[in-house]
Amino acid sequence: MIYYIVDVFAEEKYKGNQLAVFHEIENLSSGEMQKIAKETNFSETTFILGKDEKDGGYYVRIFTPNEEVPFAGHPTLGTAFIIKNELMKEKKDEVILKLKVGDIPVRFNETGIIWMEQNEPNFGEVFTARQISDVLQLDESDFDSKFPIQDVSTGLPFIIVPLKNLASVKKAKINQEKLISFTEHTRAKAILVFSSETYNEEHDLNVRVFVDIYGVPEDPATGSANGCLGGYLLKHDYLDEEIIDIKVEQGYEIQRESLIHIKAELLENQYSIHVGGNVVNIAKGEWY
């Protein structure tokens, strides 16, 4: 099998979120794919099912170290990058990834930023600071009470948690026992915390994403979660705009600085959400 390693949402090598992409997989079973994902131990590993387009796109499966997921952001961008540069005979400006969640268009432009269009957001359960403070080991005073804590999904659900400042974001730390107990009864198993205070003044928001349930304590860059965040920001008028074009920093606390672009708009109750970033090729090899 041929595999590639890329860094996604990375401004340079060894930043952003790592991804392993496999093709020429010769009828691997789901169990074998899961074992490979566990071996790479990245946030996600993807498998391209065939080197040619089929039904208007490329079928792809996504695995975390613990389980298969229907959608994830940085695997979508990183896999599309490999398809365009390594598999496509005729270079196009768009690739369709056929994922468990459905068809996801990925577009390329001259700036180098790769953009994916995410599904319409679905807004789920609302939680209180008291319900989730023990999970994040925060005080209730760390939460921004002007905005709700809410489950949002554009294909993979996340609990979106607004915090007051960067100090509160940096202080967040998952209590594993509390997390397992809490998520037994929730649709979303992962948590995104954010604030409008950032490390870099050129950025608009700072984000951290905890995905312990999927086998990853903290994710360096999470396109799916930031798509959910884009929908959340619009629904709750966080930025007081119906059209947003922002830069989000993530991964600073784990020394994998990442930059995620979000473009989103809400017009006539219709959401349009695009998440983008740079992809850097790191390695190519053969898996025995």
N, C-alpha and C positions, 0 to 999 in steps of 0.2 A: 504493500500500500504506500502511496505517496502522501506525505503530510507537510503542512506549512505551519509556521508559527508567526503570528502577526500581533502587533500592539495596536489596539483600537482606542479612539479618542485620545490619541497621543500626539503631542507636538514634536516629539523626537523619540528616538529609540529608548527602550527601557522605561517608558512612562506609559500612562494609559492602562488598559486592561488587556491581559494576555489571552490569546485564543489559539487553539490548535484546530486546524481544518484538514479533514481527511477526504481523499477521493481514490478512485480505483479500489473500492472496498470489497468487491467480489462477494456479494451476498452475506455480509456479516449479519449475525443474529443480533437482536436487541440486547441480549445478555453480553455479547462480545463488545458491542459499542459501549455499554455501561462500564465494563472492565477497563477499556481503553481510557474512557473519561476519568475514571478513578486513578489510573496510572499517570495521566498528564497532570491531574489535580489542579487544573485551571478552573476558574469560575464556570466556564462552559467549554465544551468541545463539540465540533459539528462534523457531520458526515454528509457529503454530497452524494446523492443516490443516482449515479450516472453522469457521464461527462458531457452529454448533449441535452439541449432543451427538450422538454416533454410537456404537452398540454400548455404551452405558452410560458414555461418557466423551468426552474430547477428545483427538484424535490430535495429538501434538506431536513435532517433531524438534529435536534439540539439536546445535549446531555450535560447536566451538572455532575459533580463527583458522586452524588447520591441518587439522582433520578432524571428521567427525561422530562423536558418542559416544552409546552406548546409554542412558546415565543420568548425571545430575549433580544435585547437591542444590540449590544456589541457583537454577538455572534452573527446577527443579520448583516451588519455593515462589513465585518471582517470576511465573512464567507462570500458576499457579493464582490468584494475587492479581489479575492482569489479567482472567482469565476470569470470576472472581466479580464484579468491580466494573465490567467493561466489556461483557461478552458475555452473561452469564446473564440471561434474562428473569425467571426465578423464583429469588430468592436462596435458596441452600441453605448448610448448614454444612459440606458436603463436596463436593469436586471430584475426579473420577478423571482422572488424566493417563495416556493410553495411549502409553507410550514404547517404544522398541526393546527395553528390558529387561522390559517387561510393564506391567501396570496398577499405578500408584502412587496410593494414596489421600492426599489432602491435606485437612486439617480446620482449620476456623476456630473461634476462641472469643472470648469477650468481652474477654479481656486484650489482644487485638491480636496475640498470637503465633500464627503459622501453623505447623501441624505436618504433617510427612509421615511415613508409615510406610514403612520401608525393608525390602527383602527379607532373608530369613534369611542371615546371614553365611556365607561360604565361606572356610575357612582354608587357605592355600596354603603355599608354600615358606618355610622358616626360614633366615635368613642369619646370618653372624657379623659382629661389629664390624669385623674385618679386611677382610671382603669389601666393606664399604660405606663405610669411613672415608675412603678417597681420593675417593670420589664427593662426599661432603659436606665434604671438607677439614677433618676433625676428627681429634683423637687418639683412640685406642682408650679412653683414660681418660675421655673425655666421655660414653661410653655407659653406661647403667644396666644393668649385667650381671645384675641380679636378674631381668630380664624379657627375653624373646626379641625379635628383630627379625623380623617376619613379614609376608608378603603376605596381605592380607585383602580380600575383596570383598563388597559388597552389591549389586553391579550393575556397578561400575567398580572394578578392583583398585588398591590402594595398598600400598606397603611402609610399615608402621608401625614407627617407630624411637623407643624410649624413651631419653631423655637424662637426665643427672644433675641438671641445674639450668638456670636461665634463661640463665646466661652461655653454656653450651654451645649452647643453642637459638639465641641471638643470633649466635654465632660461625659457625654452619652456612652454607656457601656452596657452590653447585653447581659442580663441575668438569665443563664440558660434554663434553669428550672422554671422561672417565671414565664419565660418565652414559650416553652413547651406547653405549659398549663394554659396560657392565654390563647395560643393559636389552635388549641384543640377545638375551639368553638367559633373560629373565624374563617372566612373565605381566604383572606390574604394571610400569607405566612411570612412575608418579608416586610421590612420597615424602612422607610426613607425619612430622615430628619433633615431639616433645612433652616437656614436663616438668611436674611438680606445682608448680613455683615459677612465680609469675605476676607481671605488672605490677600488677594490681588485686587487692587482698586479698579482694574479694568473689567472685572467680572461682576455679574449681577447677583448671583446667589451662591452660597456654599451648601453642599449636600454631602451626607453620608448615607450609605445603604447597608443594612444588615440582613444577610441572607443565610443565617445559621442553619435553618431548617433544610436548605438545599445543599449543605455541606461546605459553605463558604462563610466564615465569620464576618468578614467585611469585604465588600466589592469595591474595586478601585474606580470603576466607571460603569454605569448601568443605564443603557439606553432605554430599556423598557420602563424602568422606574421614572426616568426623567420625562418620558412621554406622558405617563400618568400625572406627573407634577405639572406639566404644561396644561393639561385639562383642568387640574385642580386650581391653578392660578387664575384661569379664565372664569371658572364657575364661581369662585369666591372673591373675584375682583381684587386679588392680592396686589396686583400692580396697577389697578385702576385703568386698564386698557383692554380694548376688545381685540387688538392685534398685538402680539408680543414677538420680539426678536431679541433673545438674550443669550448670554454666555454663563454657563454653570460650571463651577469648579468642584471636583470630587477627588478623593483618594489622597489628599494631602496628609491626613493623619497616619497613613500606612506607607508613606514615601513612594506612592505611584501617582504623581500629579497628573490629573486628567482634565481635559476641556471639552465640554459638551455644548453644542449649539441647539437651541430650541426655537423653532418658529411655529407659532400657533395663533389661530384666530377663531372667534365665535361670531358667526353672522347668521341671523335669523334662526337661532337655536341649533345651528349646525357647527360642529367642531371640525377643524382641520389641524392636524398635529404632525409636524415634521421634526425629526431629531437627526442631527448631523455631527460629523467629526472627521478627523484625519485618521488614516490607517498607515502604519509603517510595517513593511515586510522585514522579518527578522531572520527566518531560517526556512530551509527546505530539506527534506530528508526522506528516507525510506524506513517504513515501520515493518519489522519482521514478525 
